Amino acid sequence: MTITITDTDCLSETLAFNARFEATAASRPERGSTLDPAVMAELRRNGLGRDTPPVRLPQGRDRVVAGGVAVREFVPDRVDGVYLHIHGGGWAFGSADGQDERLWQLAVEANLAVLSVAYRLAPEHPFPAGPDDCEAAARWLVDNAVAEFGTDRLLIGGESAGAHLTVLTLLRLRDRHGSTGAFRAAHLLFGPFDLSMTPSQRSFGSRALLSNTDSLRGSYGLFTPGLTPEQRRDPAVSPLFADLTGLPPARIVVGAEDPLLDDSLFLAARWELAGAPVRLGVVAGAMHGFTLFPLTVTEREHQRQRDFLAGA
């Protein structure tokens, strides 16, 4: 396993941003355990980390696949592969059209058709609704990629809750449908892989860096209501406890100031022990969700992701 600590040269910029973000935490609505309809509506309208609604590009196309699962599709002039993207947001926020600019840039620069899954959100649709939708979209893509996009070179990935759903999707394809090797690589950004809480999750405390111990606990309550921490160790819920045999090569990335740090460290070790190549990148000083914000490390990370997916 290759472990790389990146971006130490801009650590001061990253930490300064963290401090500003934390200082203005009181002006932002809390994520996690909120069930207040007005707060939920605002967070869903504006997307994660934003004060205004995200930009919808004309290059994006909304369509329905797999018997009712909606996706947001971007198809550049040249298509050398297809990337199935699963957005983050604690399984309760975020949207398939919340990152049009980034996904279109990825599509053009990596020559990939990009499909972002509009999976159902908690608390209205708790586990297993979201994983079911991602599984259905992935199965549709495996069956239809050649006819739709002219290629069977498939890639998959996501950020935060989307990284968690990515791993569950790969496990479901293997265990329920006997499908291994259909996706050639996985890209996992700062995901929660143990919903019973790793040490870094439990010890992070109340620092308001987009995610913390309390907000994670609240998100797990929305996504898996009624389950105890012990029950959340079920491999169907927490992929860190699953048999990872047969999964594709992966790139796993997390910030050093993310409460989910241990999740990526532990998953990377188990991924390699299961037999697949894995690259682990730890971004110096970066908080959870750092790719949402205008930072030097963000643009660098986007370039590293494009390079990985283009070359996978």
C-alpha positions as CSV (number, residue, x, y, z in Angstrom):
1,M,0.0,0.0,0.0
2,T,1.3,3.4,-1.0
3,I,0.6,6.1,1.6
4,T,1.3,9.7,0.6
5,I,1.0,12.8,2.8
6,T,0.3,15.6,0.4
7,D,0.2,19.4,0.2
8,T,2.4,20.1,3.2
9,D,3.7,23.1,1.3
10,C,0.3,24.8,1.6
11,L,-0.5,23.7,5.2
12,S,-0.7,27.2,6.5
13,E,-3.3,28.2,3.9
14,T,-5.4,25.1,4.7
15,L,-5.3,25.5,8.5
16,A,-6.1,29.2,8.1
17,F,-9.2,28.3,6.1
18,N,-10.2,25.8,8.8
19,A,-10.0,28.4,11.4
20,R,-12.1,30.8,9.5
21,F,-14.7,28.1,8.8
22,E,-14.8,27.1,12.4
23,A,-15.2,30.8,13.5
24,T,-18.3,31.3,11.4
25,A,-19.9,28.0,12.4
26,A,-22.7,29.7,14.4
27,S,-24.0,31.3,11.2
28,R,-24.5,28.0,9.4
29,P,-27.4,25.5,10.0
30,E,-26.3,22.3,11.7
31,R,-26.2,19.1,9.8
32,G,-26.7,15.7,11.2
33,S,-29.6,15.0,13.5
34,T,-31.8,17.9,12.3
35,L,-35.3,17.1,11.4
36,D,-36.5,20.7,11.1
37,P,-38.2,20.9,7.7
38,A,-36.9,24.5,7.1
39,V,-33.3,23.6,7.8
40,M,-33.5,20.4,5.7
41,A,-35.0,22.4,2.8
42,E,-32.2,25.0,3.0
43,L,-29.4,22.5,3.2
44,R,-30.8,20.5,0.3
45,R,-31.5,23.6,-1.8
46,N,-28.0,25.1,-1.3
47,G,-25.9,22.0,-1.3
48,L,-23.2,21.2,1.1
49,G,-20.9,24.1,2.2
50,R,-22.7,26.7,0.1
51,D,-24.8,29.7,0.9
52,T,-26.6,29.7,-2.5
53,P,-28.0,27.0,-4.8
54,P,-25.4,25.2,-7.0
55,V,-25.1,26.0,-10.7
56,R,-26.9,23.7,-13.1
57,L,-25.0,23.5,-16.4
58,P,-26.8,22.9,-19.7
59,Q,-24.3,20.1,-20.4
60,G,-26.1,18.0,-17.8
61,R,-29.0,15.8,-18.7
62,D,-31.5,14.4,-16.2
63,R,-32.7,10.9,-17.0
64,V,-34.2,7.9,-15.4
65,V,-32.6,4.5,-15.6
66,A,-32.9,1.1,-13.9
67,G,-36.7,1.1,-13.4
68,G,-37.0,4.5,-11.8
69,V,-33.6,5.6,-10.5
70,A,-32.7,9.2,-11.6
71,V,-29.2,10.2,-12.7
72,R,-27.5,13.3,-13.9
73,E,-25.5,12.6,-17.0
74,F,-22.6,14.4,-18.6
75,V,-21.3,13.1,-22.0
76,P,-18.2,14.9,-23.6
77,D,-17.4,14.6,-27.3
78,R,-14.8,11.9,-26.6
79,V,-15.7,9.0,-24.3
80,D,-13.1,6.5,-23.2
81,G,-15.0,5.3,-20.1
82,V,-17.9,5.9,-17.8
83,Y,-17.6,7.2,-14.2
84,L,-20.5,6.4,-11.9
85,H,-20.5,9.2,-9.3
86,I,-22.3,9.0,-5.9
87,H,-22.6,12.3,-4.1
88,G,-22.1,13.0,-0.4
89,G,-24.2,14.7,2.2
90,G,-24.6,12.4,5.1
91,W,-27.2,10.3,3.2
92,A,-29.7,13.1,3.9
93,F,-28.4,16.1,1.9
94,G,-26.6,16.7,-1.4
95,S,-27.9,16.0,-4.8
96,A,-26.9,14.7,-8.2
97,D,-27.0,18.2,-9.7
98,G,-25.0,19.8,-6.9
99,Q,-21.6,19.5,-8.5
100,D,-22.3,20.2,-12.2
101,E,-19.2,22.3,-12.8
102,R,-16.8,19.9,-11.3
103,L,-18.3,16.8,-12.9
104,W,-18.4,18.4,-16.3
105,Q,-14.8,19.4,-16.0
106,L,-13.9,15.8,-15.0
107,A,-15.9,14.5,-18.0
108,V,-14.1,16.8,-20.5
109,E,-10.6,16.5,-19.1
110,A,-10.6,12.7,-18.4
111,N,-12.8,11.8,-21.5
112,L,-15.4,10.1,-19.3
113,A,-19.1,10.0,-19.5
114,V,-20.2,10.9,-15.9
115,L,-23.4,9.7,-14.3
116,S,-24.3,11.0,-10.8
117,V,-26.9,9.0,-8.9
118,A,-29.9,10.9,-7.4
119,Y,-30.4,8.3,-4.7
120,R,-33.2,8.6,-2.2
121,L,-32.4,10.5,0.9
122,A,-32.9,9.9,4.6
123,P,-34.8,10.5,6.9
124,E,-37.7,10.1,4.5
125,H,-36.0,7.1,2.9
126,P,-33.6,5.5,5.4
127,F,-31.3,2.5,4.8
128,P,-31.5,0.5,2.6
129,A,-33.2,2.9,0.1
130,G,-30.0,4.8,-0.9
131,P,-27.9,1.7,-1.3
132,D,-30.7,0.0,-3.3
133,D,-30.8,3.0,-5.8
134,C,-27.0,3.0,-6.2
135,E,-27.0,-0.8,-6.7
136,A,-29.7,-0.5,-9.4
137,A,-27.9,2.3,-11.2
138,A,-24.6,0.3,-11.2
139,R,-26.4,-2.8,-12.5
140,W,-28.0,-0.8,-15.3
141,L,-24.6,0.7,-16.2
142,V,-22.9,-2.7,-16.3
143,D,-25.7,-4.0,-18.6
144,N,-26.0,-0.9,-20.9
145,A,-22.7,0.9,-21.0
146,V,-21.6,-0.4,-24.3
147,A,-24.9,0.3,-26.0
148,E,-25.2,3.7,-24.4
149,F,-21.6,5.0,-24.4
150,G,-19.6,2.7,-26.6
151,T,-17.4,1.4,-23.8
152,D,-17.3,-1.2,-21.1
153,R,-14.5,0.7,-19.1
154,L,-16.4,1.5,-15.9
155,L,-15.2,3.4,-12.9
156,I,-17.0,4.3,-9.7
157,G,-16.6,6.7,-6.8
158,G,-17.9,9.3,-4.5
159,E,-17.2,11.6,-1.6
160,S,-18.2,11.2,2.1
161,A,-21.5,9.3,2.2
162,G,-21.0,8.7,-1.5
163,A,-17.7,6.9,-0.8
164,H,-19.6,4.6,1.7
165,L,-22.3,3.9,-0.9
166,T,-19.6,3.2,-3.5
167,V,-18.1,0.4,-1.4
168,L,-21.6,-1.0,-0.6
169,T,-22.4,-1.0,-4.3
170,L,-19.3,-3.0,-5.2
171,L,-20.0,-5.5,-2.4
172,R,-23.6,-5.9,-3.5
173,L,-22.6,-6.4,-7.1
174,R,-20.2,-9.2,-6.0
175,D,-22.5,-10.8,-3.4
176,R,-25.9,-10.5,-5.0
177,H,-25.1,-10.7,-8.7
178,G,-21.7,-12.5,-8.9
179,S,-20.2,-9.4,-10.6
180,T,-16.6,-8.7,-10.0
181,G,-14.3,-6.8,-12.4
182,A,-17.1,-4.8,-14.1
183,F,-15.7,-1.6,-12.4
184,R,-12.0,-1.2,-13.0
185,A,-11.3,1.3,-10.3
186,A,-12.9,3.0,-7.3
187,H,-12.2,6.5,-6.0
188,L,-13.1,7.1,-2.4
189,L,-13.0,10.6,-0.9
190,F,-13.2,10.9,2.9
191,G,-15.8,8.2,3.5
192,P,-17.4,6.9,6.7
193,F,-16.8,3.2,6.5
194,D,-17.6,2.2,10.1
195,L,-21.0,3.5,11.3
196,S,-20.4,2.2,14.8
197,M,-17.6,4.9,14.9
198,T,-13.9,4.5,14.6
199,P,-11.6,6.0,17.2
200,S,-11.0,9.2,15.2
201,Q,-14.8,9.7,14.9
202,R,-15.3,9.3,18.6
203,S,-12.4,11.4,19.7
204,F,-12.8,14.4,17.3
205,G,-15.2,16.3,19.6
206,S,-17.2,19.4,18.8
207,R,-14.9,21.2,16.4
208,A,-17.2,22.7,13.7
209,L,-15.2,21.6,10.6
210,L,-18.3,20.6,8.5
211,S,-18.4,17.3,10.3
212,N,-17.7,16.3,13.9
213,T,-18.5,13.6,16.5
214,D,-22.0,14.8,17.1
215,S,-23.0,15.5,13.5
216,L,-21.7,12.0,12.5
217,R,-23.8,10.4,15.3
218,G,-26.8,12.3,14.1
219,S,-26.3,11.4,10.5
220,Y,-26.1,7.7,11.4
221,G,-29.4,8.1,13.3
222,L,-31.1,9.6,10.2
223,F,-29.7,6.9,7.9
224,T,-30.1,3.9,10.1
225,P,-32.8,4.8,12.6
226,G,-33.3,2.4,15.5
227,L,-29.9,0.5,15.0
228,T,-27.5,0.3,17.9
229,P,-23.7,0.8,17.3
230,E,-23.3,-2.9,17.5
231,Q,-25.9,-3.5,14.8
232,R,-24.3,-0.9,12.6
233,R,-21.2,-3.1,12.5
234,D,-23.1,-5.4,10.1
235,P,-21.0,-5.5,6.9
236,A,-24.2,-4.6,5.0
237,V,-24.1,-1.3,6.8
238,S,-20.4,-0.7,7.6
239,P,-18.1,-2.0,4.8
240,L,-15.0,-1.8,7.0
241,F,-16.3,-5.1,8.5
242,A,-16.9,-6.8,5.1
243,D,-14.9,-9.3,3.2
244,L,-13.3,-7.0,0.6
245,T,-12.0,-9.8,-1.7
246,G,-12.5,-9.2,-5.4
247,L,-12.9,-5.4,-5.3
248,P,-11.1,-3.3,-7.8
249,P,-8.0,-1.1,-7.4
250,A,-8.8,2.0,-5.3
251,R,-7.6,5.4,-4.5
252,I,-8.6,6.5,-1.0
253,V,-8.2,10.2,0.1
254,V,-8.8,11.9,3.5
255,G,-7.8,15.1,5.2
256,A,-5.6,15.0,8.3
257,E,-8.2,17.1,10.2
258,D,-11.1,14.9,9.3
259,P,-13.0,12.9,12.0
260,L,-13.2,10.1,9.4
261,L,-9.4,9.8,9.2
262,D,-9.3,6.3,10.7
263,D,-12.0,5.1,8.4
264,S,-9.7,5.7,5.4
265,L,-6.6,4.4,7.1
266,F,-8.3,1.2,8.2
267,L,-10.1,0.6,4.9
268,A,-7.0,1.0,2.9
269,A,-5.1,-1.6,4.9
270,R,-8.0,-4.1,4.6
271,W,-8.4,-3.3,0.9
272,E,-4.8,-4.2,0.2
273,L,-4.8,-7.3,2.4
274,A,-7.8,-8.5,0.4
275,G,-5.7,-8.5,-2.7
276,A,-6.3,-5.2,-4.6
277,P,-3.9,-2.4,-5.2
278,V,-4.7,0.8,-3.2
279,R,-3.3,4.3,-3.0
280,L,-3.9,6.2,0.2
281,G,-3.6,10.0,0.2
282,V,-3.7,12.0,3.4
283,V,-4.0,15.8,2.7
284,A,-2.1,17.8,5.3
285,G,-4.4,19.9,7.5
286,A,-7.5,19.3,5.4
287,M,-10.9,19.1,7.0
288,H,-13.9,16.9,6.0
289,G,-15.3,17.9,2.7
290,F,-12.3,20.1,1.7
291,T,-13.0,19.6,-2.0
292,L,-16.1,21.7,-1.7
293,F,-14.1,24.9,-1.0
294,P,-11.8,27.2,-3.1
295,L,-8.4,26.0,-1.7
296,T,-5.1,25.2,-3.3
297,V,-5.5,21.6,-2.0
298,T,-8.9,21.4,-3.7
299,E,-7.6,22.1,-7.2
300,R,-4.7,19.7,-6.6
301,E,-7.0,17.0,-5.4
302,H,-9.3,17.4,-8.4
303,Q,-6.3,17.0,-10.7
304,R,-5.1,13.9,-8.9
305,Q,-8.6,12.4,-9.2
306,R,-8.7,13.2,-12.9
307,D,-5.3,11.6,-13.4
308,F,-6.3,8.5,-11.5
309,L,-9.6,8.0,-13.3
310,A,-8.2,8.8,-16.7
311,G,-5.4,6.3,-16.2
312,A,-7.3,3.5,-14.4
